[in-house]
Amino acid sequence: MNNWTQRDKTAIWHPFTPLEAMEAPLVIDKAEGVNLYTPEGKRIIDVISSWWVNIHGHSNSYLAEAIASQARQLEHVIFAGFTHKPAITLAERLLEILPDNQDKVFYSDNGSTAVEVGIKMAFQYFYNKGISKKRIIAIDGAYHGDTFGAMSVGERGPFTEPFDPYLFSVDFLDFPEKEKEQQVWKHFKELVETDEVAAFIFEPIVQGASGMRVYAAELLDRMIALAQANDVICIADEVMTGFGRLGTLFAADQLSHKPDIFCLSKGLTGGALAMGVTTCTDKIQSAYRSSDLMKTFFHGHSFTANPMTCAVANASLDLLLSEECDANRQRLNERHIAFMTKLEAHSMVRNPRVMGTILAFELNTERDTSYFNEARHHLYPYFIEKGLLIRPLGNVIYLIPPYIISDEDLDYTYSTMLSFLDEYNDLF
Ligand SMILES: Cc1ncc(COP(=O)(O)O)c(C=O)c1O
């Protein structure tokens, strides 16, 4: 173990990482484009955009300059009683590109807080109106973050088990895979028609952490329509799907009925700094517009709307809305689709799928397919050794690369995936 790794082990507790019996983390000294570099100069292609955040690649000089020049001008200011131009510009620009019904922007720190804010906003909406609606609907397998509210509306399993007694109660729908659509619709209808449901929260069209699982936009559209007709607030968690991941700027662009609340993060800042955003309709705010102080939304964080973060989010939007980025997303989608035909022909592959810039498939195995399965112990080091950062979700292997990835790096990624499937055929 070199010195830095030892010092890391002594001082740091890493996320989602057992404290013992784990490979030492790799030290990364610098990054450029899709590449991460170790101090020894090993190149690792980041084909999962560092937990799905890094849409324009690493150390982008345009984003770096936005942070640096903002840091010299105004690095931070309390956001209650004060405001600043980068936050105002960003809010206006987000409202410009979000569906028309979105009317106000609330800033926070990350995806989990964006979700917490969304849930709290919905609950307090009814509280302020003096309406008693206490139930909330979510979808099995959901991942909305690691804070308590976000955990409550997410899949209950080994990750949440120690906290289960403290999580609030939620009505979970089965995941609406094709065969279950009818049944899910029936269950949903029964619930929303009770008049007791305040909110419905969902990852639109693709559920990320449960394994890049896709469900029908058409069904979600009908669910939103029915929910809204029954005064149920629809919260779209677009933390993963937002900012072009599914091809369109937001997943909701593929729906005709628009959610009431959006939760955003990850690609919002191009992955350079942490930020959460929750947006809502005029209808939601109407319950808060009052001279009664007790109707205030009492939520905030020390770093709310940090100016450097707003500046880099503005710069990231410049890149995202460029023709070049659009063409790159299109190219990525076409390349993934072409590769999918090769995956379809492979005996080790089940259910290959492409959603915009994401490609995913399951290993065709009868073995344990949980997050803790055997495959990940082989898969992760295999790809790292080959210079690729790929982290499986259970037995799901997926790519969610920065949009700027070159054809050459994509070809290398695809061929290495095929080599892995051939070499490890027997193991699974
Ligand atoms: C859909 C979704 N919501 C919320 C979160 C939580 O975001 P964060 O990790 O920034 O708290 C994630 C993170 O992966 C996510 O995929």
The ligand as a Gaussian input file, in Angstrom:
#p B3LYP/6-31G(d) Opt

LIG

0 1
 C      -33.143000       9.202000      -8.949000
 C      -32.243000       9.659000      -7.844000
 N      -32.731000      10.461000      -6.885000
 C      -31.957000      10.913000      -5.888000
 C      -30.644000      10.536000      -5.788000
 C      -29.804000      11.023000      -4.642000
 O      -28.891000      11.973000      -5.080000
 P      -27.609000      12.322000      -4.185000
 O      -26.721000      11.133000      -4.260000
 O      -27.022000      13.516000      -4.866000
 O      -28.087000      12.630000      -2.823000
 C      -30.096000       9.697000      -6.758000
 C      -28.684000       9.282000      -6.681000
 O      -28.226000       8.393000      -7.339000
 C      -30.920000       9.238000      -7.815000
 O      -30.465000       8.418000      -8.763000

